[in-house]
């Protein structure tokens, strides 16, 4: 009986370090290449306007180039 317990104990001791050494491998961080990177969005400028005869304000947002096409510079004060 003692020899059976001794072999069982040795089996546990031998298996314990093997379990302690195993660690999950970290996943590599995703690398974004230039072709996968999202293009930068142009800055949009919003202007609040009121229609004649109404108190409801309307918000219009466009890029600076679009505003300049309309004849209005949103950055000019």
C-alpha positions as CSV (number, residue, x, y, z in Angstrom):
1,X,0.0,0.0,0.0
2,X,2.8,2.4,0.8
3,X,4.4,1.8,-2.5
4,X,1.1,2.6,-4.3
5,X,0.8,5.9,-2.4
6,X,4.5,6.7,-3.1
7,X,4.0,6.2,-6.9
8,X,0.8,8.3,-6.8
9,X,2.6,11.1,-4.9
10,X,5.5,11.0,-7.4
11,X,3.0,11.2,-10.3
12,X,1.4,14.3,-8.8
13,X,4.8,15.9,-8.1
14,X,6.0,15.2,-11.7
15,X,2.8,16.5,-13.3
16,X,2.6,19.8,-11.2
17,X,5.5,21.6,-12.8
18,X,4.3,20.8,-16.3
19,X,0.9,22.4,-15.5
20,X,2.6,25.5,-14.0
21,X,4.8,26.1,-17.0
22,X,1.9,26.3,-19.5
23,X,0.7,29.8,-20.0
24,X,-1.7,31.1,-22.6
25,X,0.0,32.8,-25.5
26,X,-1.0,36.4,-25.9
27,X,-2.7,37.3,-29.2
28,X,-0.6,39.6,-31.4
29,X,-2.0,43.1,-31.6
30,X,-3.6,43.9,-35.0
31,X,-1.4,46.0,-37.2
32,X,-3.1,48.5,-39.5
33,X,-1.3,49.1,-42.8
34,X,-1.7,52.2,-44.8
35,X,-4.0,50.5,-47.2
36,X,-6.4,49.5,-44.4
37,X,-6.3,52.8,-42.5
38,X,-9.5,54.8,-42.7
39,X,-9.1,58.1,-44.6
40,X,-9.3,61.2,-42.5
41,X,-12.7,62.9,-42.7
42,X,-12.7,66.6,-43.7
43,X,-13.7,69.1,-41.1
44,X,-17.4,70.1,-41.3
45,X,-18.7,73.5,-40.3
46,X,-22.3,73.8,-39.1
47,X,-24.3,77.0,-39.3
48,X,-27.7,77.7,-37.6
49,X,-30.2,79.6,-39.7
50,X,-33.8,80.8,-39.2
51,X,-36.3,80.9,-42.0
52,X,-38.3,84.1,-42.4
53,X,-41.6,83.8,-40.5
54,X,-40.5,80.9,-38.4
55,X,-38.8,80.5,-35.0
56,X,-37.5,77.0,-35.9
57,X,-33.8,77.0,-36.4
58,X,-32.2,74.8,-39.1
59,X,-28.7,73.4,-38.9
60,X,-26.7,73.0,-42.1
61,X,-23.3,71.3,-42.0
62,X,-20.8,71.3,-44.9
63,X,-17.0,71.3,-45.5
64,X,-15.3,74.6,-46.0
65,X,-14.9,74.0,-49.7
66,X,-18.7,73.4,-50.0
67,X,-19.4,76.6,-48.1
68,X,-17.0,78.6,-50.3
69,X,-18.8,77.1,-53.3
70,X,-22.0,78.6,-51.9
71,X,-20.3,82.0,-51.5
72,X,-20.0,81.9,-47.7
73,X,-16.8,81.5,-45.6
74,X,-17.6,79.9,-42.2
75,X,-14.3,80.9,-40.7
76,X,-14.6,84.6,-41.6
77,X,-16.1,86.7,-38.8
